[in-house]
Amino acid sequence: MADKVPSISLNSGYDMPMLGLGTYNSFKPNEIGDAVRAAIQMGYRLIDTAWSFETETEIGAAVKELIQEGKIKREELFIVTKLWVHCREPDQVEPACRQSLEALGMDYIDLYLIQFPIAFEDVGVTTPTMTDYLDTWRAMEKLVDKGLVRSIGVSNFNKQQLERILKMDGLKYKPANNQVEMSPCLAEEDLLQFSLKNDISITGYASFGAPGQNYIPEDAPKILEDSTIVKIGRKYNTSSAQVILRWGKQRGFAVVPKSTNPSRQAQNMDIFDFKLSEEDMKAMLALDRGYRCNAQLLSAWKDHPYYPF
Ligand SMILES: NC(=O)c1ccc[n+]([C@@H]2O[C@H](COP(=O)([O-])OP(=O)(O)OC[C@H]3O[C@@H](n4cnc5c(N)ncnc54)[C@H](OP(=O)(O)O)[C@@H]3O)[C@@H](O)[C@H]2O)c1
């Protein structure tokens, strides 16, 4: 199954699998370690984490076990993690990266992302600062030069913020990736086309609208139950989840659905043997209503110059 996941060529020269395992919001002991073990053994190669997800240590331990058991090699995996909002001053970036490396028990990260454009004094996102993400970016570039990370990118950045990085004085490395919320309710076509044109890959998160995740408002749309998507799924004999992930693949971005359930993990990976018609692709795009489920965290900071949404 591993060979079935196609890759995206990043502008850094590395290849990134188009499908990986999300690991947010798994706080029960061993839950994410077990999920990662199951996923890697069925062929997942990209694991998406973040310092803020508090899953790096369990992921690292699971990967170490699999390597020791001879089931996988480090170089076959693509590990993504992220710099949280409280470590944005240039001199804080390398220590934060080293902390993630230590938690993961690894000597390099495949892709390291600035998780949000706004910096905060605190872990709890209550006191924003004016730290410029361009200064953070310069510190990220140094991590590549030191061999601590292979590719660098951003997350939750908008088009103008990407443009600002691309135009910055002395830019050494373009962002290889922007990880953003992407679902049938939030198609982000403009951002996607801009990114593809500028050779910045996109990873879409919350593909299903993050059902059951703690950051979702109660009245959020139930994307997996959407009648158009259910109907398209019947046509191809697939689930709504598979239709949504396949739609992402055909639009040209990577996806990181989170599941701790091995049968749903397998289902989410099984999207490379069918193709949505042009008509169905358009019907999916027509569901876009600009609905963002991950807006609450930053909603108090709408007037901040680096507010992205
Ligand atoms: N960059 C960022 O700021 C950021 C923010 C949020 C998330 N992320 C990343 O993106 C990943 C995905 O986003 P997300 O976890 O919030 O939301 P998601 O992938 O849209 O949804 C995850 C939820 O869907 C369920 N699910 C998974 N596969 C399913 C299927 N085939 N059928 C029915 N239900 C299914 C999961 O339950 P089970 O586990 O029970 O299967 C889980 O409750 C995260 O885990 C994280 O790695 C990044």
Ligand as a Chemical Component Dictionary entry (heavy atoms), coordinates in Angstrom:
data_LIG
# 
_chem_comp.id                   LIG 
_chem_comp.type                 NON-POLYMER 
_chem_comp.pdbx_formal_charge   0 
_chem_comp.three_letter_code    LIG 
# 
loop_
_chem_comp_atom.comp_id 
_chem_comp_atom.atom_id 
_chem_comp_atom.alt_atom_id 
_chem_comp_atom.type_symbol 
_chem_comp_atom.charge 
_chem_comp_atom.model_Cartn_x 
_chem_comp_atom.model_Cartn_y 
_chem_comp_atom.model_Cartn_z 
_chem_comp_atom.pdbx_ordinal 
LIG N1  N1  N 0  -1.755  23.514 11.249 1  
LIG C1  C1  C 0  -2.710  23.645 12.145 2  
LIG O1  O1  O 0  -2.877  24.691 12.780 3  
LIG C2  C2  C 0  -3.639  22.490 12.367 4  
LIG C3  C3  C 0  -4.857  22.693 13.018 5  
LIG C4  C4  C 0  -5.702  21.607 13.190 6  
LIG C5  C5  C 0  -5.339  20.369 12.697 7  
LIG N2  N2  N 1  -4.131  20.178 12.078 8  
LIG C6  C6  C 0  -3.686  18.850 11.593 9  
LIG O2  O2  O 0  -4.642  18.328 10.702 10 
LIG C7  C7  C 0  -5.078  17.057 11.165 11 
LIG C8  C8  C 0  -6.485  16.799 10.696 12 
LIG O3  O3  O 0  -7.386  17.737 11.222 13 
LIG P1  P1  P 0  -8.379  17.357 12.388 14 
LIG O4  O4  O 0  -7.837  16.175 13.121 15 
LIG O5  O5  O -1 -8.648  18.532 13.218 16 
LIG O6  O6  O 0  -9.717  17.009 11.639 17 
LIG P2  P2  P 0  -10.202 15.927 10.557 18 
LIG O7  O7  O 0  -9.089  15.109 10.052 19 
LIG O8  O8  O 0  -11.083 16.675 9.617  20 
LIG O9  O9  O 0  -11.201 15.054 11.435 21 
LIG C9  C9  C 0  -10.767 14.138 12.399 22 
LIG C10 C10 C 0  -11.987 13.460 12.962 23 
LIG O10 O10 O 0  -12.642 12.707 11.926 24 
LIG C11 C11 C 0  -12.824 11.356 12.325 25 
LIG N3  N3  N 0  -12.555 10.531 11.148 26 
LIG C12 C12 C 0  -11.362 10.237 10.578 27 
LIG N4  N4  N 0  -11.512 9.481  9.487  28 
LIG C13 C13 C 0  -12.848 9.254  9.353  29 
LIG C14 C14 C 0  -13.632 8.519  8.414  30 
LIG N5  N5  N 0  -13.059 7.877  7.398  31 
LIG N6  N6  N 0  -14.975 8.492  8.601  32 
LIG C15 C15 C 0  -15.559 9.142  9.634  33 
LIG N7  N7  N 0  -14.857 9.871  10.552 34 
LIG C16 C16 C 0  -13.520 9.914  10.408 35 
LIG C17 C17 C 0  -11.812 11.111 13.430 36 
LIG O11 O11 O 0  -12.314 10.182 14.380 37 
LIG P3  P3  P 0  -11.512 8.804  14.708 38 
LIG O12 O12 O 0  -10.146 9.193  15.206 39 
LIG O13 O13 O 0  -12.365 8.192  15.767 40 
LIG O14 O14 O 0  -11.487 8.008  13.437 41 
LIG C18 C18 C 0  -11.663 12.494 14.081 42 
LIG O15 O15 O 0  -12.613 12.688 15.103 43 
LIG C19 C19 C 0  -4.889  17.162 12.674 44 
LIG O16 O16 O 0  -4.970  15.936 13.346 45 
LIG C20 C20 C 0  -3.556  17.829 12.721 46 
LIG O17 O17 O 0  -2.515  16.903 12.472 47 
LIG C21 C21 C 0  -3.303  21.235 11.887 48 
# 
loop_
_chem_comp_bond.comp_id 
_chem_comp_bond.atom_id_1 
_chem_comp_bond.atom_id_2 
_chem_comp_bond.value_order 
_chem_comp_bond.pdbx_ordinal 
LIG N1  C1  SING 1  
LIG C1  O1  DOUB 2  
LIG C1  C2  SING 3  
LIG C2  C3  SING 4  
LIG C2  C21 DOUB 5  
LIG C3  C4  DOUB 6  
LIG C4  C5  SING 7  
LIG C5  N2  DOUB 8  
LIG N2  C6  SING 9  
LIG N2  C21 SING 10 
LIG C6  O2  SING 11 
LIG C6  C20 SING 12 
LIG O2  C7  SING 13 
LIG C7  C8  SING 14 
LIG C7  C19 SING 15 
LIG C8  O3  SING 16 
LIG O3  P1  SING 17 
LIG P1  O4  DOUB 18 
LIG P1  O5  SING 19 
LIG P1  O6  SING 20 
LIG O6  P2  SING 21 
LIG P2  O7  DOUB 22 
LIG P2  O8  SING 23 
LIG P2  O9  SING 24 
LIG O9  C9  SING 25 
LIG C9  C10 SING 26 
LIG C10 O10 SING 27 
LIG C10 C18 SING 28 
LIG O10 C11 SING 29 
LIG C11 N3  SING 30 
LIG C11 C17 SING 31 
LIG N3  C12 SING 32 
LIG N3  C16 SING 33 
LIG C12 N4  DOUB 34 
LIG N4  C13 SING 35 
LIG C13 C14 SING 36 
LIG C13 C16 DOUB 37 
LIG C14 N5  SING 38 
LIG C14 N6  DOUB 39 
LIG N6  C15 SING 40 
LIG C15 N7  DOUB 41 
LIG N7  C16 SING 42 
LIG C17 O11 SING 43 
LIG C17 C18 SING 44 
LIG O11 P3  SING 45 
LIG P3  O12 DOUB 46 
LIG P3  O13 SING 47 
LIG P3  O14 SING 48 
LIG C18 O15 SING 49 
LIG C19 O16 SING 50 
LIG C19 C20 SING 51 
LIG C20 O17 SING 52 
# 
